[in-house]
Amino acid sequence: MLYDVIVAGAGPAGVAAATVASQAGFRVCLLGETSGQQLKVGESLPGAALRLLRRLGILHLSSILRSDEFKPCVANASMWGSDVWIYRDAIANPEGGGFHILRHRFDAALLDHAISVGVDFVPAKLNSVSQGGGSHVLVTAAGIGMLSGRFVVDATGRAAAVSTKLGVRRKRVSEQTAAVGWFRHSDQDADSTTRVKGVQDGWWYTARLPQGLRVIIFHGLSTEVSRLKKLPDRFVEWANDVHLVPYNLSLDHAVRPIKCVDASMGICECIAEATWLAVGDAALSFDPLSSQGLLFALYSGIRGGETVIQCLAHPASIQSALSEYRVKVRRVFESNQLTRRLFYESERRFFESAYWRTQRGN
Ligand SMILES: Cc1cc2nc3c(=O)[nH]c(=O)nc-3n(C[C@H](O)[C@H](O)[C@H](O)COP(=O)(O)OP(=O)(O)OC[C@H]3O[C@@H](n4cnc5c(N)ncnc54)[C@H](O)[C@@H]3O)c2cc1C
């Protein structure tokens, strides 16, 4: 089967790239897996994301999600470099406070939107990628054999499956792992802020989600975090000790076992070449502290999709289009690094602890 564009990975970045290319009239195949009903991390959607969704033809979250699948975030509360909670009201943000979403539902709704604009979704995992005859790229995927495309987009998240298979190395910029727990929240829980709290060995994050859920995440060095996965009682006890939420959590209210995920920052050493480019986490993954992952996934998916359109429609301008895309991603990386350093340096209370020294070191 011959496509103009094959996008691997059906997360927000892949869906954005596929939607943009399909809207421009190209024949697009989106290869990927859906998360079904499984809860997913990455639930804080910044207000600025609404502008990017409009570029995809989605006027508001309510156009794709039911009212019980997203909630506005009214403020950010942080205990970072300070022993008291500091509140930043959403009203002070010109883009608004953003939303807490059911992430698996958001991803599924974006995918439905892509299919509605003509993207051919193939529920399969990319196995291999290679240069075919002429300028075509050949892709194989589990259960469906070989596909041929004029351009391939790597949107496979931190796995960076396409670039890795093409021999591109990924640079880890920071070391961090996260332990994630989802709980049914108490009836008295009316806190719709996003909370972040620095502690000796890392930092905690929590947000109340739609449908009576609350996500609690601890970010630390991998040895400490993997211990928590094996000792869920300790996870709950510790979250209660640091008073992350104004009531006691109980393991009886956990809706899933504690899960460990990579939360390091990383960047691909090459993000675009003549027949492929990377978008979203596959190109650049952030420290979750920045809450920029979804915004960048949508932004780079759209910019990446537009770059592909330019490469296919005007082959003479391929090099300038790819170079412009590389520069854009590099700028995001550099400005994020600057802010990240400032944040980690501003927490002086645990200056000598291994976690904070590690974060300041990279
Ligand atoms: C602990 C933690 C908390 C976070 N919290 C937030 C937050 O609150 N707000 C925020 O904005 N960001 C957050 N992020 C980051 C955010 O989740 C990511 O940046 C975002 O999901 C990136 O989107 P993506 O489409 O690039 O990748 P993904 O969402 O990872 O999607 C990639 C897709 O590719 C698929 N895939 C992988 N390999 C293959 C293959 N070989 N073939 C086909 N498909 C494949 C995967 O199954 C997946 O569906 C958080 C990250 C972490 C680690």
The ligand as a Tripos MOL2 file, in Angstrom:
@<TRIPOS>MOLECULE
LIG
   53    58     1     0     0
SMALL
NO_CHARGES

@<TRIPOS>ATOM
      1 C1          5.1440   11.3170   35.0990 C.3       1 LIG1
      2 C2          4.7390   12.1710   33.9270 C.ar      1 LIG1
      3 C3          3.7420   13.1210   34.0790 C.ar      1 LIG1
      4 C4          3.3810   13.9410   33.0020 C.ar      1 LIG1
      5 N1          2.4160   14.8780   33.1880 N.ar      1 LIG1
      6 C5          2.1270   15.7410   32.1880 C.ar      1 LIG1
      7 C6          1.1230   16.7410   32.3670 C.ar      1 LIG1
      8 O1          0.4720   16.8090   33.4180 O.2       1 LIG1
      9 N2          0.8960   17.6000   31.3330 N.ar      1 LIG1
     10 C7          1.5920   17.5230   30.1550 C.ar      1 LIG1
     11 O2          1.3730   18.3500   29.2570 O.2       1 LIG1
     12 N3          2.5030   16.5440   29.9500 N.ar      1 LIG1
     13 C8          2.7740   15.6580   30.9190 C.ar      1 LIG1
     14 N4          3.6760   14.6600   30.7100 N.ar      1 LIG1
     15 C9          4.2680   14.5010   29.3620 C.3       1 LIG1
     16 C10         3.2480   14.0190   28.3300 C.3       1 LIG1
     17 O3          2.5150   12.9070   28.8030 O.3       1 LIG1
     18 C11         3.9690   13.6450   27.0360 C.3       1 LIG1
     19 O4          4.8290   14.6980   26.6950 O.3       1 LIG1
     20 C12         2.9960   13.3890   25.8890 C.3       1 LIG1
     21 O5          2.2540   12.2180   26.1350 O.3       1 LIG1
     22 C13         3.7640   13.2150   24.5720 C.3       1 LIG1
     23 O6          2.8780   12.8830   23.5420 O.3       1 LIG1
     24 P1          3.4080   12.0290   22.2970 P.3       1 LIG1
     25 O7          2.2650   11.9170   21.3660 O.co2     1 LIG1
     26 O8          4.6770   12.5920   21.8150 O.co2     1 LIG1
     27 O9          3.7900   10.6160   22.9170 O.3       1 LIG1
     28 P2          2.8670    9.5250   23.6310 P.3       1 LIG1
     29 O10         1.7130   10.1570   24.2870 O.co2     1 LIG1
     30 O11         3.8170    8.7230   24.4700 O.co2     1 LIG1
     31 O12         2.3290    8.6350   22.4320 O.3       1 LIG1
     32 C14         3.1880    7.7780   21.7120 C.3       1 LIG1
     33 C15         2.3620    6.6400   21.1610 C.3       1 LIG1
     34 O13         3.1900    5.8310   20.3250 O.3       1 LIG1
     35 C16         2.9190    4.4610   20.5830 C.3       1 LIG1
     36 N5          4.0490    3.6420   20.1410 N.ar      1 LIG1
     37 C17         5.2110    3.3630   20.7820 C.ar      1 LIG1
     38 N6          5.9750    2.5450   20.0160 N.ar      1 LIG1
     39 C18         5.2750    2.3390   18.8630 C.ar      1 LIG1
     40 C19         5.5340    1.6000   17.6710 C.ar      1 LIG1
     41 N7          6.6750    0.8970   17.5150 N.pl3     1 LIG1
     42 N8          4.6130    1.6100   16.6790 N.ar      1 LIG1
     43 C20         3.4530    2.3200   16.8140 C.ar      1 LIG1
     44 N9          3.1440    3.0280   17.9280 N.ar      1 LIG1
     45 C21         4.0570    3.0400   18.9400 C.ar      1 LIG1
     46 C22         2.6500    4.4260   22.0800 C.3       1 LIG1
     47 O14         1.9190    3.2530   22.4180 O.3       1 LIG1
     48 C23         1.8230    5.7050   22.2420 C.3       1 LIG1
     49 O15         0.4620    5.4550   21.9740 O.3       1 LIG1
     50 C24         4.0410   13.8110   31.7530 C.ar      1 LIG1
     51 C25         5.0300   12.8350   31.5910 C.ar      1 LIG1
     52 C26         5.3850   12.0270   32.6640 C.ar      1 LIG1
     53 C27         6.4670   10.9960   32.4810 C.3       1 LIG1
@<TRIPOS>BOND
     1     1     2 1
     2     2     3 ar
     3     2    52 ar
     4     3     4 ar
     5     4     5 ar
     6     4    50 ar
     7     5     6 ar
     8     6     7 ar
     9     6    13 1
    10     7     8 2
    11     7     9 ar
    12     9    10 ar
    13    10    11 2
    14    10    12 ar
    15    12    13 ar
    16    13    14 ar
    17    14    15 1
    18    14    50 ar
    19    15    16 1
    20    16    17 1
    21    16    18 1
    22    18    19 1
    23    18    20 1
    24    20    21 1
    25    20    22 1
    26    22    23 1
    27    23    24 1
    28    24    25 2
    29    24    26 1
    30    24    27 1
    31    27    28 1
    32    28    29 2
    33    28    30 1
    34    28    31 1
    35    31    32 1
    36    32    33 1
    37    33    34 1
    38    33    48 1
    39    34    35 1
    40    35    36 1
    41    35    46 1
    42    36    37 ar
    43    36    45 ar
    44    37    38 ar
    45    38    39 ar
    46    39    40 ar
    47    39    45 ar
    48    40    41 1
    49    40    42 ar
    50    42    43 ar
    51    43    44 ar
    52    44    45 ar
    53    46    47 1
    54    46    48 1
    55    48    49 1
    56    50    51 ar
    57    51    52 ar
    58    52    53 1
@<TRIPOS>SUBSTRUCTURE
     1 LIG1         1 GROUP 0 **** ****
